[in-house]
Amino acid sequence: MKLYKKEGNIVEILSFPKETVEKGDYLLVEDGDAGKALIVQVIDVQFASIPGILEELIRALPDGGEQIRGEDVDPLEIAPHITYIQDASLLIGRIRATMENESLCPSSSWLPSRSQSIIRKLPVPTLLKLVKMEGKFPIVLGGTKDSSLLSIDASSLDGRLNIITGKKGTGKSHLSKLLMLNLVGYKVTVVVFDLNGEYLSLGTTIDGKRNTYHDKIHVLTPAQNFRIALKQLNINVMLGILVHALHLPGTSAREFRRIWQSLKERGMLDLHELSEAIRNWNCNQHVRDALFSRYHALVNSGFFADDAAGSMLLEECLCKAKEHGGAIVVNLQNTSTVDRQIVVEYVLGKLVELLTSWKLRAVFLFAEEAHIYLRETYWDDIVTRMRHFGIFTTFITNQPDTIRDNIYRQADNIFLFNFTNEHDLDVVSRASRVDAETVRSIARDLPPHNCLVLGKVVQDFPMVVKVKALDVKTMGETRLFFKEMS
Amino acid sequence: MQNLQLKPQPLSLKPSLKETIVAAVDTSTMKIGETNTGIVIAVRGANVWKQGGNYRYTRLGPFIFHITEENKREVYNTLEKAYFGFADDYSHQGTPNLLQIPTRIANLLERWLQTMLSKTMANGLILFDGSLTSGTPDNRTQRTKEILGTARKRGNVVLAFSKMTTLRVNGHLITDFLPEHRPPCLFETVNLKSKPPTVLLGDVYVARLTRENYAFRLDIDREISHELRIEAVERLLGNDLLSQSYPETLRLAHILCTFTANEVLAMQHFITFRYGLQIVTRPDIHRLLFGPFGKGESYS
C-alpha cells in the first residue's frame, strides 16, 4: 500500500490486489523518520484511476459487445502485471488518531512521508489495546472481521444516551437484549418499554429452560399483573397522566387537584369515590364533562383499580432489582395507544419520584420505537433533565427520523445496523460523534447482524462487529401466513 | 513522384459473398522508459482474422528490450536472424539512431507476421497496415517481394491500407479528392513513379468503400491481374465489416497491438519487479526552458 493523498483528515491510499482491505478496516500509516503514525479507518474502497483503463475495457469488447476470442502469446508473462495494475484500488480513509510514543491523540495535522511511510493493516485487538478499551465491566458484543472479540465496558453506557438503529430485521432488538442482560449481570436496574412483547422470555433459554437471569426479569403487563390503586399514586404522577397522556386542559387539571386533595384528606381515594366527587363537585359543567371523560379513560384502561392486591408493584420490582440487578419489562403489547401513554407516563413519573428521593440510584431505560408512546416534551426531558436524575436511555428504532435531531447530536453511543435508504442515513449522520461519510459508506454495506459501533463505548474509533448469538427464547417474531402453510 | 493523376472514371464495386478468410497484421512499439544507459522498449504484434462470421486473434508480446548504444546492432541482428534465418548487416545504411530502433524492431516483427500469414493462408485476403512501398532501411524490397510472392502462390491477395498518405493530385491529397460517385468504388492512380531506392510493389488506388466521407490509399500487389484485384476488394466488402471505409479486421489488429497507458505502467512494474531496473524520469528540457510554450521532446 502507498500513501497517495491527504486532504484534511481524509487520506487516499493506493492498494494492490493481494492486499485485501475492506471498508471498516483500520490501517496504520507509519512514518519511521517522524516517529509517528496515523491510525486510519477505511471508509470506502474504489478502483484506482489508472490511465488507459477505459481503452483497455473497450478493447476487450470490440465485436458488438461480445468478447473477441483469441490467443495471447505472452512469453514474459506481463499479463498478470497488467491485471495487477488494473485491479489496483484506492482506499479512502479517515484519520482517527495519531500515535506517538504509544499514546494516541486525535490530531491529523501532520503529513506523513508519501515515499517512506509504511502502511499495514491494524488488527482490531491491537487497536483495542492501543485505545485501552479494557474495563472492569466488559460486555462482549460479538466478533470483528478478523475473528477477534469486541468488548465494550458497561461503564461506558453509564450516564449516556444511546441509540440502536437500523432497518427492519437487522438485529437491533437482539443487540438491545444483549446489552440489557449484560447490564443486569452487573446488578444494574433496567426498565424496558416492550412494544412487541419481544423481551418477555428473556429469562428462558431457546429450549425453554430457565436461564441465569430468570429471577431477575420482571414482566409487568398493564391491566393484568400491573395495576395501580389510586391511593398508591402521587398527585403529580396522576396529573402528568391526565395532562400529557389524556390532554386534560389546565383549568380542569386545577379542579382535579382540588378533588384529589379533598378525597385524600378524607382517606377516600378510590375510583368510586373519585367518580362521585366529580359528579358532585361544584364546578363548570364543561370542566365536569372533561373530568368525567378522563375518568372513564382511566377506568377503561384497566390499569387502575381500587384493590391492586395480587398485582406486582413497580416500586417493589425496582427495589428488588436495586439489590441484585434486574430488568423490569413493561409489556405494552396489545395495549391501546392511550393506555400505552398512560402506562409510560406513570412509569416515568414513578421513576423520577424514586430517583429524586434516592430510593433508586440509576435506571437504564430501553425504549423501543419510543415515538409511539413518548410525548413530545419527554424527548428533551429524557436526554437532559432525566439524565441528571439517573435515567440513562437507549432508544431502539427502525425509523431514525422519528428521533429528533437534537437527540442525535447529544447521543453518546450509536449502534448502527444496515440502512440502504439515503434519507435514513442522512438522519443518523447528524450525530455529533461521527462523520457523515463513515455512516453513509459503512452502514450501507453492513450485512444483517453486523453493527457499526460509534461513540464513547469504542472511544470514538468506529468498529464493525457481528453481534453474538444469545441463548434466550426469541419472541416478537413477525407472524407469517405462508410459514404455517408450508 | 511526378504527374500523379487519378482516373476520373471510378471502378464500381459489388460486394462478393464468396466465403473468404480476411486476415490482418499490425504491430506497435512503445518506449516505456529510459535508463542511465539506454531505453526500454516494448513491441507487440497481432494477427486478426475473420472466419465464419467470427473474429479471432493471435497476439504476440509484449516483448521488452533494453536497448543501448552498445547492444542495438546486436539486438537487431539477433532478431532478424531469429525471424528470417539470416541477418543483413545494415552498417552500409548507416547506424540507426537509438530512437529509431523501436520502429525497426516492430517492422521486423510485422514482416515476420506477414510472412507467416502468407505461408499459412490460402485463397484469402491479407490486409497490411501501410503501403507496399519498399526499399527503405526498415523495409527491404526483397523481403516484401518474397512475402507478396508467397501469398500469390497460395492464392492470397495482399491489400495494404494506409491511414495517412502524402500523395497529392494538383496539390490536394489523393484521399481528399472525392468525385461524386456512389461508393463502394476505387479510383486508380496513373503516372505514379517512385524515387530510387524506393520501389512500388503495388498499384495505388483510392478506396472509398462506404458512404461515410472517408477514403484511404490502397496498394494492391501489382503482379496480380486487374480482374483479380477488383474481385479481391469485392470479396473484402462481402466478408468483412467496413466502417468509415476501413476494414474491421485491420482495425482490430491495430487496437489489439496498441499499448494502453495501464499496460505501460504494468510493463514498468514488471521490469522493476523482475529485473530491478530503475526507470529514470528525465526532465523535459523543452518544458524547462520554454514553460507552457515547450511542446515536449520529439523523437522523430
Interface residues (C-beta under 8 A of the other chain):
Chain A: I50 P51 G52 I53 E55 E56 R59 P62 D63 I68 R69 G70 E71 D72 V73 D74 P75 L76 I78 H81 I82 Y84 I85 Q86
Chain B: V48 N54 Y55 R56 Y57 T58 R59 L60 G61 P62 F63 I64 R251 L252 I255 L256 T260 A261 N262 E263 V264 L265 A266 M267 H269 F270 F273
